[in-house]
Amino acid sequence: MAIFLTDTSKVLVQGMTGAEGMRHTRRMLAAGTDVVGGVNPRKAGRTVGFDTRSVPVFGSVREGVEATGADVTVVFVPPAFARAAVTEAVDAGVGLVVVITEGIPVHDSVAFTAHARRAGTRVVGPNCPGIVSPGRSNAGIIPADITAPGRIGLVSKSGTLTYQLMYELRATGFSTCVGIGGDPVVGTSHIDCLAAFQDDPDTDLVVLIGEIGGDAEECAAAYVRDHVTKPVVGYIAGFTAPEGRTMGHAGAIVSGSSGTARAKRAALEAAGVRVGATPTETARQVLDALGSLV
């Protein structure tokens, strides 16, 4: 089992013929992802050869869906065109849209996430590394060869910390790893992933990675307290970040006492979540928690 992305997922890549789209489509294919097509109106009808297979290019997402039955799309288009690309995918009936693009204006993200929510489409991102169910499928830019299939679920605001925890726990493995993105507006939250992992019979424990800014982690802590029965282990980045400055992600800004790493850690610990001081300590706490389940 896995959440959101499985070995039956059929994936389109919007912007596949660009440099980043080509590079990561090749990596997704190498990971076993069923990439069934790319989308580029100017190159419709062409076929792009990769190491393992040739992939057709369609003029629109709807054409790709009708021809292949695609139910997932990965968006690699520039920020100025991202809103239109996501809206096109939603209107074509795609169930999962993974938005890798960073630098999308917030009002565009508000518009396309609201549109997707009304249509019943799940958006992961924007400004995210994507989602991987190891050994099954990989939609985005997460390295597929740094971990193995297993029974840990992971949800993270940070791309690089996603990779680090995957590597630290590579011998144990993951059911699904979701990089939700660190922008102020994202389509999938910590809570969405916690709910899905709670319902997944093949996920035994959840790792939650957060960072300074906003109240997503405090909201997640309340959800864990009230709804999650599986062990949750957390890590919060940004204990040394100065107040009032944006640090890395657009959403990682602290205003007064709101959104601080200490406040987030306190909320999670009050909900029964073990919180590591470093990624390596967090990985050790995961192993300890798994050991107590045996």
N, C-alpha and C positions, 0 to 999 in steps of 0.2 A: 504493500500500500504506500501511498504518498499523498500529499495535499496539492491541489491545484494543477500539478503537472505530472503526467504518468507516461508509461511506455506506449500508450495508445494515442497520445497527443500528436496532432499534425500541425506543423509550424510553418507559417509564412514569415518572411523577413522584409519589412518595409525599409527600403534603402539598402537592399542587399548588394547592389552593384557599386556602391561607394566603397572607399578604402576600408573604413571600419566595418561596414556590413560584410564585405568579402572576407576580411580577416576572421571575424567571429562566426560567420556562417561555416567556414571551414572547420573551426574548432568545435562548433556544435555538431556538425556531421561526424567528426571524429569521435565525439562522445556518445554517438548512437542516436542522436536526436533525429526524428523523422521530419526533416526540413523538406517540405513539398513544393515550395515556390518562393520567388522573390516578387517584389512589387516596385515597378518603376514605369510610369506611363510613357516615357521617352524610349524605353528599351523593350517594350512589350513584344512578345513573340520570339525573343531570343532565348537561348539556353546557355547557362554558365556551367562550365566544367570544373568540378572540384576533384579532390584526390579519390574520393570513394564513389561519387555519382555526379550526374549532371542534373541541374536544377532549372526548371523553366521560369521565365520572367513574365509576369502578368501586368496588364495595364492598370488594374485596380484591385483592391482587396476583394470586392465582390466577385470579380472574375476568378480570382484565385480560390475563393471559398467554393464557388460553384463547380470548379474543375477538379478540386482535390479533396473537398470536405474538411479543409483546415479549420481548427477550432482555437488556435493560438496564433498570435502575431507578435513579433519583436520589432520595436520601432528604433531605427538608427538614423532618422532624418534630422536635419538641422533644426534648431529651436524655433525659427520663424515659421516652420511648416509642421511642427509637432501637433498643434491643436487640430489642424485639418486631417492629419494622418490618423490620429486616435479617433476622431469623429467618424472618419471613413470606415475604420475597422469596426467600431460599435454599430454603425448603421448597416454593415454587412453581416451582422449577427455573430461576430467572433466572441467567444466566451471569456477569453483571457488575453489581455493586451499588456505586454511588458515594455515599458518605456525607458529605454537606456539614456536617452538624450538629457543632457544637463543644460542649465541656463535658460530653461523655458520660463517666460514671464508668469508670475503667480496668477494673474487674472486668466491666462490661458489654461493653467492647470485646474483652477477652480471650475472653469467652464467645461472642460472635457471630463473631469472626474464626476461632476454632477450629471452630465449627459450619460455617462457610462452607468452610473448608479441607477438612473431612471430606467435604463434599458436592461438591467440585469447583467451587465458585463463587468468582470473584475479587471481593474487596472492595477498593475504592480509598478511602482515608480510614481513620478519620473525621477531622473537623476539617481538611478539605482543600478546595481550589477546584475539584477535578474533573479532567476529562480532555477535551482537544480535539484532533481531527485536522483541521487547518484545511482548509476547502473541502469537508469531508466530514460531520462531525458534531461536536457540542459537548454534553457532559453535565456540567453543573455551573454554576459562576459565572465561569469564565474569560472575559474579553472576547474576542469572536470577530473583532473588526475591527481588532486591533492588529498582526496579522501575516498572512503569506500561506502557502500550501502550499509545501513545499520538502523538503529532504533531511536536515534536522537533527532528531535526537530529543532531547527534554528531559525530565529527571526531577528533581523538586525537592521539598524539604521545605517551602519557603516559598512562599506564594501570591503575595505582592507581588513577590518576586524572579523568580518565574515570569513574571509580566507584564512586568517590566522587560527580561529577556533576550529575550522574544518581541518586544518593541518594538525593542530595540537591533538585532536581527537580522531585522527585518521584510522587508528587501529580499531576503534569502536564503531565508527561510521554513523551515517545520517539517513533518515527517511527522506526529508526534504529540507533544503536551506533556502530561505527567502530573504533577499535583500530588499527592504521596502523603500529605501531612499531616505535622504535626510532633509529634503525640502520642507518648507512650512506646510505645503499641501501635497498629500500623497493619496493614492487611490486605495491602498491596502494598509491597514494599521497593525500594530502589535496585537491588538485585541482580535482582529480578524484571524490572524495566524494562530493565536492561542486557542481560539474556539475550534479551528480546524484540527489542530494537533490534539486537542482534548478528545475529539471525536474519532481520531484515526487509531484503529486498533493496533497498528504496528509502530506507533510512536510511544515510547515509555517515559521520556523526559524531554523537557523543552529548555533550550538555552535562549535567553532574551538579552540582546545587546542594545543598549541605548546610549545616548550622549546628551550633553547639555542642550538647553533650549526647549521651549514648549512644555506641555504637560502630558505628552503621550505616555511616558513611563509611569507617571502617577496614576493615570487612568488605567493602564495595564495592571498595575499593582492592585487596584480595587477590583478589577475583573478576576484576577487570580484568586484573590481572597474569597470571592463570592461564587466562582464558577469552575475553577480548575482544580481537579483532584490529583493530577499527575505532578511529580516534582518539577519545579522550575528553578533554574540557576541563572543568575544575571551578571552582567558587567556593564558599568557606566563609564564612558570616556569623558574626560574633561575636568578632572578635579583641580588642575592647575590653571585652567583658563581664566583670564581676567574678565571681570564683569563689564557688560556694555559693549563688548566687541564680538563681531561675527568670527567664528573660528571654523574654517573649512566649509562645511555645509551651510547653505543659506539659512537653514533653520536653527543652527547651533549658536544662538545668541542668548545671553543671560541678561535679564532686566531685574535689578535689585536681588531679592531672594528667590524670585521665580525662575524655575528652570535650572537650578544649580544641580551639580552632580550629587552633592550631599543630600539635598532634599529628595532627589530621585532614589538614592540608595536607601534612605530612611523609609520611604514609602514602600519600597519593595520588601525590605526586611520585615517591616510591620505586617506584611501580607504573607510572611512565611517563606519568602524567596531568599535563597542563599546568594550573596553578592560577593564576587571575587574582587580583590584589590588590583589584580593584573590579569591579563588574558590567560597566562599560564596557571595562576592560582584558580581561576575560574574553571579551567579544564580539569584540574585536580578535584575540585568540588563536584564536577559532573561525574567523574569516575567514582568518587565516594558515594554520591547519591545513588548511582546505578548499583553499586555494590550492596547497598542497604535494601534494594529491591529483590535481590536473589534469595 
